Amino acid sequence: MFGFFKKNEFKKHITFDYSSIMVDMHSHVLPGIDDGAQTPEESIILIKKMMELGIKKIIATPHIMADYYKNTAETINAALAILKAELKKEEIDVEIEAAAEHYFDETFEDRVDAHKLMTMGDNYVLFEFSFINKPPNAIPVIQKLKQLGYKPILAHPERYTYMDVEQFRNIREWGANLQLNTVSLTGYYGKDVKKLAESLIDNQLIDFISSDMHHLRHAEAFKDALRMPYLEKLMFDYPLKNIMLR
Ligand SMILES: [Fe+2]
């Protein structure tokens, strides 16, 4: 019966979604506290898009930065409460939690020392590097996180094109999990990022995938990513850890 469709047409008819990973663990859907959703209404639009694509649980991860977004557990939990009230009002049934995306700036190590980190699941800590250069103390801080019982996750390694696959392999061997933004596979951040994303997948270095949802353009790209052959590879051949955060 399938002979009726040409190969590509058939493929269109069997597109899959994100329901097998269940959990999106990196997003900026809390209202008004970083460069993601600015109002509860915007948050709801993004959350509905994620649910349409099969996501069952959302872990919101607002930026914590020394300069731009000086979020704390208090600001994050307050925004989470506002969003939860809005979800209830709109009768939207989705599980939502909050952690943070910690920026690896000069204050990050102090936060680690002070145990002032917003964690997800079994003590996972999401952090990001600068887009310009690798922090010189990356490995010692990752070691410290591990010693203190945290499980580090480096956000979107494919966006740090100043690093190569071997450096990521090294960072991972020191105990950092690597989280890919699936939108990178569509070319959303450009050719170099797409290429590095594909190399990381080919080298079996990816542990988590996520949307890094900030706005509607990300929602569209998150959907488009479902058509990328590399995403199929991730969803079917990979032992992704997203499910451990359910
Ligand atoms: Fe992010």
Boltz pocket constraint, residues with backbone or C-beta under 6 A from the ligand:
constraints:
  - pocket:
      binder: B
      contacts: [[A, 26], [A, 27], [A, 28], [A, 61], [A, 101], [A, 155], [A, 212]]
      max_distance: 6.0
